[in-house]
Amino acid sequence: MRVLITGGNGFIGSHLSEELVSRGDSVSLLDLGFNSNTKGVDCRKIRGDVRDYNVVEKAIHGMDAVFHFAAVSRVVWGQHDPSNCWLTNVIGTVNVLEACRKAVNRPTVFYSSSREVYGEPQYLPVNEGHPKSPKSVYGWTKLCAEETCSCYRNMFGLNVIILRFSNVYGSERDQLDRVTPRFMLEALSNRDLELYGGDQILDFTFIDDIVSGILKVYKKSFDSPKIFNEDFHFVTGRGVSISDLAEMIVSLCDSSSKIIQMEPNDFDVRVFIGNPEKTCRITCFEPKTRLEDGLEILKERILPKLDLKVS
């Protein structure tokens, strides 16, 4: 299969690209730039911006599947620069969908979305049918992009599958200022951990499980047309508070770091625990990695970054 990953140099995209290449797929990556994340991935790499339709159209030509992961990928970035967040997350998605609509073989689109589309939950655990009311600019852009996907599949018959992620962690390729890798780096260097709030309860999912789950959906798309136009959670069903996460990491690192409580951000969701039942039932997705074990693996993966990031 000929596969394009937008945002292919990023956290999830780079890990997915390795697995697809190892399976024998012909993989192309589209991103603003490429670094050590994809240095070892032997595939075509296209430097370009999803906000540029011409770039996207050329990249999608001849593809059988498109994993659309390119995005402004942090909630706080969306709050600080909402215009870029809207342009990248929504217009970038329109460009991908339009290019796929016009393509001769009309590739299947796997769209990377987020738990942020739900906002504060009305019930727990949150399933795919939960009402959606985002709290952040980022969440609204993801929801609008999802609705755009629905438009293209309902009006133009494009095959789209929505993948919703929740607090993915577990790799040195992550944005190192995100909460889990930041806590790990700070604890390893005995620097204080600042918690914006701390009582938020969230569902943390390990990167290896995420990639395994994506591949299960990808494989299922060959066997069962019923999977098209569905949305799937990649979650564990377990909630852990940010305070507990910080304490777990400090203990794991045998660190002298102190945990400092700060005022919470008003755009942060306070509670999210996802329901993985639908994804498990339809695709046999299985979130195998306990948070405690995943943090151990993250520690070993992130140690080489220590001197560069927190010295």
Secondary structure, 3 states (H helix, E strand, C coil): CEEEEECCCCHHHHHHHHHHHHHCCEEEEEECCCCHHHCCCCCEEEECCCCCHHHHHHHHCCCCEEEECCCCCCHHHHHHCHHHHHHHHHHHHHHHHHHHHHCCCCCEEEEEEEHHHCCCCCCCCECCCCCCCCCCHHHHHHHHHHHHHHHHHHHHCCCEEEEEECCEECCCCCCCCCHHHHHHHHHHCCCCEEEECCCCEECCEEHHHHHHHHHHHHHHHHHCHHHCCCEEEECCCCCEEHHHHHHHHHHHCCCCCCEEEECCCCCCCCECCECCHHHHHHHCCCCCCCHHHHHHHHHHHHHHHHHHHHC
